[in-house]
Amino acid sequence: MRWLIRGSLFQSKGLKMAVQAYILIQTEVGKANSVAKSISAIPGVTLAEGVTGPYDVIMRAQAPSMEEFGRVILSKVQAVSGITRTLTCPVTTYDS
């Protein structure tokens, strides 16, 4: 049994997968809708929706590599006005 983290050094047997992650986002009061709308326009973002709970927006995105994920997606997400905090959760696949 082993854990595979898509697009990382933990990936085995030469499988080529995109890096995928959910990003949980806290926003300034009243900014969740505008943040979700802005984020949904970023290339690589596959989902951006407002949610209730400790976070205001959840998004899912993918890129060909971890480097591209950071450079192309995370840097643009962090530049969106109204975001106060993010938590990135890479998607993993359990391979038995």
C-alpha positions in Angstrom: 0.0 0.0 0.0 1.2 3.5 -0.7 -0.1 7.1 -1.0 0.3 8.9 -4.3 0.3 12.7 -4.3 -0.5 13.7 -7.8 2.3 15.4 -9.6 4.8 15.0 -6.8 7.8 12.9 -6.0 5.5 10.4 -4.3 4.0 9.4 -7.6 5.2 5.9 -8.7 5.6 3.8 -11.8 6.0 6.8 -14.2 2.3 7.7 -14.1 1.8 11.2 -15.4 -1.0 13.0 -13.7 -1.9 16.6 -13.3 -1.4 18.3 -9.9 -4.9 18.8 -8.4 -5.8 20.6 -5.2 -8.7 22.1 -3.3 -8.1 25.6 -1.9 -10.1 26.8 1.0 -10.4 30.5 1.1 -11.4 33.0 3.8 -12.5 36.4 2.6 -13.3 39.8 3.9 -16.9 40.2 5.1 -19.3 40.4 2.1 -16.6 39.5 -0.5 -17.2 35.7 -1.0 -19.3 36.1 -4.2 -16.9 38.5 -5.9 -13.9 36.4 -4.9 -15.5 33.2 -6.3 -16.3 35.0 -9.5 -12.8 36.4 -9.9 -11.2 33.0 -9.1 -13.4 31.1 -11.5 -11.9 33.2 -14.4 -8.3 32.0 -13.6 -7.1 29.4 -16.1 -6.8 25.9 -14.4 -9.6 26.6 -11.9 -12.2 23.9 -12.4 -14.6 24.9 -9.5 -15.1 28.0 -7.3 -18.1 28.2 -5.1 -19.2 30.0 -1.9 -19.7 27.8 1.2 -20.7 28.2 4.8 -18.5 27.3 7.7 -15.0 28.5 8.7 -14.1 29.2 5.0 -16.1 31.3 2.6 -15.1 29.9 -0.8 -13.8 26.5 -2.0 -12.1 26.1 -5.2 -10.5 23.2 -7.2 -7.7 23.6 -9.7 -5.2 21.6 -11.7 -1.9 22.2 -13.5 0.6 19.9 -15.2 3.2 20.2 -12.3 3.5 21.5 -8.8 5.8 24.3 -10.1 3.1 25.4 -12.6 0.4 25.1 -10.0 2.2 27.6 -7.8 3.3 29.9 -10.6 0.1 29.9 -12.7 -2.7 29.3 -10.2 -1.7 30.1 -6.6 0.1 33.3 -7.4 -3.1 34.6 -9.2 -5.4 33.4 -6.5 -3.4 35.2 -3.8 -3.6 38.4 -5.9 -7.4 38.4 -5.8 -8.7 41.3 -3.8 -10.8 40.4 -0.7 -8.9 37.2 0.3 -7.6 37.1 3.8 -6.3 33.5 4.1 -6.0 30.3 2.0 -5.4 26.7 2.8 -4.2 24.4 -0.1 -5.2 20.7 0.1 -3.5 18.6 -2.6 -5.7 15.8 -4.0 -4.2 12.3 -3.1 -5.1 8.9 -4.4 -4.8 5.8 -2.3 -3.2 3.0 -4.3 -3.4 -0.5 -2.7 
